[in-house]
Amino acid sequence: MEFVEIGNVRIERTAALAPMASVADRAYRLMCKKFGAAYLVSEMISSKGLCFGDRKTARLCEILPEERPMALQIFGEEPAYMAKAAYLLGKYEPDIIDINMGCPVPKIVGNGSGSALMKEPKLAGEIIRETVKNAPCPVTVKIRAGWSRENINAVEIAKIAEQAGAAAIAVHGRTRDQYYTGKADRGVIRDVKRAVSCPVIGNGDVFSAKDREDMLGETGCDLVMIGRGSCGRPWIFREIKEYCETSVLSAEPDIEEKMAIMLEHARLLCGFKGEIQGMKEMRKNVAWYIKGMPGAAKIRGESGNLSEYSALEETAQELIKAARK
């Protein structure tokens, strides 16, 4: 197995789980880890929320031993708060601290954070430098191709990040104005890899082991990161790991295994958040797990009211029966 080193952290060069706000919570991360995700990143953590002692923010910082190696991802637009947040994260002992400069969501961008920092190279560099100075571990940065199609500046930001002390750079090959539409530009990731000497992580449009192989081949990146390609398909990490070890593409799980995985995911969520909240948060995951299955449209409509684990068990049996007809 090949490895990539980010600072003092050694990571299998299979595939990492991308940070996804309101999606990649602890239950989701543990499912992906079980199937072979080499590296995990937390949901976005507000630097100001952390500095002001917000309890919800603090809960996002907790790391279980089985989640490691794992990064805690912080966001913010003020260097002083980012620096203090990096220091405060020390008590949670993250393997890596990641700076979010790629989130396209309006409420994040509107405050000058996330991908809005792609428009502010000088400020971005200051944030990275101050975070690195105060962090107890390696610091990485996640960026996009640029703010818009007319302003693709990932190479410029990557060079600034490396000079400011970033130990690795993750690049999503879309601009902010693309959100998740269109295609990720692997050429931008390739250009960043050629421009810096630190490890580069490629992200965008990886939905299979073949996609991961193509990303590596076309960009020369050191590690591939998967976000939406894992939604309802945590076994993608197993598929990739097996392909790395054998060069053979494994078969898609059958309906029984898929439903067993979905139910395990639901049990984890309920265990962490209680049945009512856990099943409420499971609804979007159910829609992903059942996508394309016979009877999925009807179930998807009904899953919007899902509130009991037992009801999901019945749903799983319905889908198994429908698939076997």
MOKAWO-V195150 format. One record per residue. N is the residue number from 1. BURIAL is I if it has 9 or more other C-alpha atoms within 8 Angstrom, else O. Layout:
BEGIN
n:burial
N:BURIAL
N:BURIAL
END
This chain:
BEGIN
n:burial
1:O
2:O
3:O
4:I
5:I
6:I
7:O
8:O
9:I
10:O
11:I
12:I
13:I
14:I
15:I
16:I
17:I
18:I
19:I
20:I
21:O
22:O
23:O
24:I
25:I
26:O
27:I
28:I
29:I
30:I
31:I
32:I
33:I
34:O
35:I
36:I
37:I
38:I
39:I
40:I
41:I
42:I
43:I
44:I
45:I
46:I
47:I
48:I
49:I
50:I
51:I
52:O
53:O
54:I
55:O
56:O
57:I
58:I
59:O
60:I
61:I
62:O
63:I
64:O
65:O
66:O
67:I
68:I
69:I
70:I
71:I
72:I
73:I
74:I
75:I
76:I
77:I
78:O
79:I
80:O
81:I
82:I
83:I
84:I
85:I
86:I
87:I
88:I
89:I
90:I
91:O
92:O
93:O
94:I
95:I
96:I
97:I
98:I
99:I
100:I
101:I
102:I
103:I
104:I
105:O
106:O
107:O
108:I
109:I
110:O
111:O
112:I
113:I
114:I
115:I
116:I
117:I
118:I
119:O
120:O
121:I
122:O
123:I
124:I
125:I
126:I
127:I
128:I
129:I
130:I
131:I
132:I
133:O
134:I
135:I
136:O
137:I
138:I
139:I
140:I
141:I
142:I
143:I
144:I
145:I
146:I
147:I
148:I
149:O
150:O
151:O
152:I
153:I
154:I
155:I
156:O
157:I
158:I
159:I
160:I
161:I
162:I
163:O
164:I
165:I
166:I
167:I
168:I
169:I
170:I
171:I
172:I
173:I
174:I
175:I
176:I
177:O
178:I
179:O
180:O
181:O
182:O
183:O
184:I
185:I
186:I
187:O
188:I
189:I
190:I
191:I
192:I
193:I
194:O
195:I
196:I
197:O
198:I
199:I
200:I
201:I
202:I
203:I
204:I
205:I
206:I
207:I
208:I
209:I
210:O
211:I
212:I
213:O
214:O
215:I
216:I
217:O
218:I
219:I
220:I
221:I
222:I
223:I
224:I
225:I
226:I
227:I
228:O
229:I
230:I
231:I
232:I
233:I
234:I
235:I
236:I
237:I
238:I
239:I
240:I
241:I
242:I
243:I
244:I
245:O
246:O
247:O
248:O
249:O
250:O
251:O
252:O
253:O
254:O
255:O
256:O
257:O
258:I
259:I
260:O
261:O
262:I
263:I
264:O
265:I
266:I
267:I
268:I
269:I
270:I
271:I
272:O
273:I
274:I
275:I
276:I
277:I
278:I
279:I
280:I
281:I
282:I
283:I
284:O
285:I
286:I
287:I
288:I
289:I
290:I
291:O
292:O
293:O
294:O
295:O
296:I
297:O
298:O
299:I
300:I
301:O
302:O
303:I
304:O
305:O
306:I
307:I
308:I
309:I
310:O
311:I
312:I
313:I
314:O
315:I
316:I
317:O
318:O
319:I
320:I
321:O
322:I
323:I
324:O
325:O
END
